[in-house]
Amino acid sequence: MAESKIASSEIDEVKRSRRRTASGRSMQDQICIELKRRITAGNYEVGSFLPSIRVLAREFHSSITPVRLAIDQLVDAGMLKSRHGSGVVVVSTLGNIESGARKPTIEVITTVTDRMGGGSPSARSHRLMAVQEYLLWSLTAREDIRLSLATVRSNHAESLVLSRLKDALNESPEVLVLPIAEVVSSATIEALRRLQAQGTKIVYNAARYWVEDFDRVISDFEQGQYLLTKKLLDLGFRRIVRFSAGHTVYHHEAEKQKGFARAMSEAGWGSGEITDFTVDKKLSQYPEQHVIELLAILPDLLARTKPDAICSYADVTTPLMKTSLALLGREELEVTGYDGAWNEMDWPGELGGLYAVNKRRIDDGPAPLSVDTHLPEVGVALAELALARVLGQAEPGPQLKKIPQTLLVP
């Protein structure tokens, strides 16, 4: 499959590539026709590689996007094939661009910068990027679809995603997949609904926001938090505080709160007590500021709840919680993580100046009691839903896949 990534600086070029020139054909079509002529005439022989996209763009006095899209057409026509790390090779002098043999398109909005090249995803299977990597790994080798990547530069680049969705209204892919939960917002959902109304099927990662109109995949956060809380209770802890990063806003935090409440209710707690032992506050992502904010909250919280265990947001925030408790003379309290990423962290990079004070805890201490959210399985499930939709094999109505979470005991 020829590479069809659209970098953020090139988004507007997709529209420009379709504008008609004086000949009545778009730049993309003109380039496609000329490349096909050269292949059939033997200028580019079977087994040879095309010049690079940038060289062709200079030759055609074009930006790179029309060239890339023209190559995609010839890949779909069976004349070219993309080989990762090598380029685009001529595989046939025969092809039918105008026929109905066009492969259906799955477009993925992603921060991954290549198609995995048929290789395996990274070993960091508990980091958020694993969802995207396993999604693309599941799709990239498929011969019955056209995979189009719309690449954005950051997990939090909501404005770039909105711009890409606006362009998709003109391109109308059969299926659009949004695996980046962090960029799903009310504005994103509105744009997705407009795209759906135009006929594109939407498949998305529903961790942050829940929209029943779309096909969606979510890891089962209610079950994960239930298992974590139940394990603490089984170990003899009774006064458990849970830190939530916004269970009144984010779907995954609301699900975790349900799991926490279910386990504590089974232990005899009333709803008021459960509320009192929940801290619903999203703290800073910057380590030093995170600790400062914890130190403002913890003294009153510890005096009021007298906890023997604290459920932190995630594995990465566990050492920050322990640092804060140590400064308050309460390092004996049990602190759990969530997501299972402890052994995959670049701790100096994650903690910055606080790494030195946590090095002993990280190097000598065990990983915290945590939960595996099975992010690779989320990515694979997104791919399965997208393929079922684009190949006409999906059940009627929006589909839901919920991925079980499991407890990680050090």
LINPE-V95590 format. One record per pair of residues at least 4 apart in sequence whose C-alpha atoms are under 8 Angstrom apart, sorted by the first residue. I is the first residue (numbers start at 0). J is the second residue. Records with the same first field share a line. If there is no record, write none. Layout:
I->J  J
This chain:
0->71  74  75  80  81  82  139  142  145  146
1->67  70  71  74  79  80  81  82  87
2->67  71  81  114  147
3->67  68  71  146  147  148  149
4->112  113  147  148  149  150
5->9  10  64  148  149  150
6->10  149  150  151  152
7->150  151  152  159
9->13  64
10->14  162  163  166
11->15  166
12->16  62  64  65
13->17  64  65  166
14->18  166  169
16->25  26  27  64  65
17->25  26  27  65
18->24  25  26
19->23  24  25  26
20->24  25  26
24->28  29
25->29
26->30  61  65
27->31  65  66  68  69
28->32  69
29->33
30->34  59  65  66  69
31->35  66  69  70  72  73
32->36
33->37
34->38
35->39  73
36->40
37->41  42  43
38->42  43  44  45  89  92
39->43  92  93
43->47  48  49  89
44->89
45->88  89  90  91  92
46->88  89  90
47->88  89
48->86  87  88  89
49->86  87  88  89
50->54  55
51->55  86
52->56  63  66  67
53->57  63
54->58
55->59  66
56->60  61  62  63  66
57->61  62
61->65  66
62->66
63->67
64->68
65->69
66->70
67->71
68->72
69->73
70->74  79
71->75
72->76  96
73->77  78  79  94  96
74->78  79  80  81
75->79  96  101  102  145
76->94  95  96  100  101
77->90  91  93  94
78->89  90  91  92  93  94
79->87  88  89  90  91
80->87  88  89  90
81->85  86  87  88
82->86  87  88  116
83->116
84->116
95->100
96->100  101
102->143  144  145
103->143  144  145  172  173  389  390
104->144  145  146  147  172  173  174  389
105->144  145  146  147  172  173  174  175  176  385  389
106->146  147  148  149  172  174  175  176
107->146  147  148  149  175  176  177  178
108->148  149  150  151  160  175  176  177  178  179
109->131  148  149  150  151  177  178  179
110->131  150  151  152  153  154
111->128  131  132  150
112->150
114->135  136  139
115->119  120  132  135  136  139
116->139
117->136  139  140
118->136
119->136
120->129  132  133  136
121->129  132
123->129  340  343
124->129  373  374  375
125->129  338  339  340  343  371  372  373  374  375
126->340  343  374
127->131  374
128->132
129->133  374  375  378
130->134  178  374  375  376  377  378  379
131->135  178  179  378
132->136  375  378
133->137  375  376  378  379
134->138  375  378  379  380  381  382
135->139  378  382
136->140
137->141  379  382
138->146  382
139->146
149->163
151->156  159  160
152->156
154->179  181  182
155->181  182
156->160  182
157->161  182  183  187
158->162
159->163
160->164  182  187
161->165  186  187  190
162->166
163->167
164->168  190  191  194
165->169  190
166->170
167->171  172  194
168->193  194  197
171->194  197  198  199
172->199
173->198  199  200  389
174->199  200  201  202  385  388  389
175->199  200  201  202  385
176->201  202  203  381  385
177->201  202  203  204
178->203  204  378  381
179->183  203  204
180->203  204  205  206  207  208
181->207
182->187
183->187  188  207  208
184->188  208
185->189
186->190
187->191
188->192  210
189->193
190->194
191->195  201
192->196
193->197
194->198  199
195->199  200  201
200->213  214  388
201->213  214
202->213  214  215  216  381  384  385
203->213  214  215  216  381
204->215  216  217  377  381
205->209  210  215  216  217  250
206->216  217  218  249  250  251
207->249  250  251
208->249  250  251
209->250
211->215  397
212->397
213->397  398
214->384  397  398  399
215->381  397  398  399  400
216->377  380  381  399  400  401  402
217->377  399  400  401  402
218->372  373  374  377  401  402  403  404
219->223  254  372  401  402  403  404
220->224  251  252  254  255  258  372  404
221->225  251  254  255  256  257  258  259
222->226  255  258  403  404
223->227  255  258  370  371  372  403  404  405  406
224->228  255  256  258  259  370
225->229  255  257  258  259  260  261  262
226->230  258  262  405  406
227->231  368  369  370  406
228->232  239  258  259  262  263
229->233  262  263
230->234
231->235  236  237  308
232->236  237  266
236->307  308
237->306  307  308
238->304  305  306  307  308
239->276  306  307  308  309  310
240->276  277  278  304  306  308  309  310
241->259  276  277  278  309  310  311
242->277  278  279  280  309  310  311  312
243->252  256  277  278  279  280  281  311  312
244->252  279  280  281  282  312
245->249  252  253  279  280  281
246->250  251  252  253  254  255  256  279
247->252  253
248->252  253
249->253
250->254
251->255
252->256
253->257
254->258
255->259
256->260
257->261
258->262
259->263
260->264  270  273
261->265
262->266
263->267  268  273
264->268  269  270
268->272  273
269->273
270->274
271->275
272->276
273->277
275->304
276->304
282->289  292  293
283->288  289  292
284->288  289
285->289
286->290  319  349  350  351  353
287->291  352  353
288->292
289->293  319
290->294  319  320  322  323
291->295
292->296
293->297  320  323
294->298  323
296->300
297->301  324
298->302  327
299->303
300->304  305
301->305  306
306->332
307->332  333
308->332  333  334  335
309->332  333  334  335
310->334  335  336
311->316  317  320  334  335  336  337
312->316  317  336  337
313->317  335  336  337  338
314->318  335  336  337  338  339  340  341  367  369
315->319  336  340  341  344  349
316->320  336
317->321  334  335  336  367
318->322  357  360  361
319->323
320->324  334
321->325  330  334
322->326  330  356  357
323->327
324->328  329  330  332
325->329  330
334->367  368
335->367  368  369
336->367  368  369  370
337->368  369  370  371
338->369  370  371  372
339->369  370  371  372  407
340->344
341->366  367
342->366
344->349
345->349
346->350  351  354
347->351  352  354
350->354
353->357
354->358
357->361
358->362
359->363  364
360->364  365
361->365  366
365->409
366->409
367->408  409
368->406  407  408  409
369->406  407  408
370->404  405  406  407
371->404  405  406  407
372->403  404  405
373->377  402  403  404
374->378
375->379
376->380  402
377->381  402
378->382
379->383
380->384  400
381->385
382->386
383->387
384->388  393  398
385->389
386->390  392
387->391  392  393
388->392  393
394->398
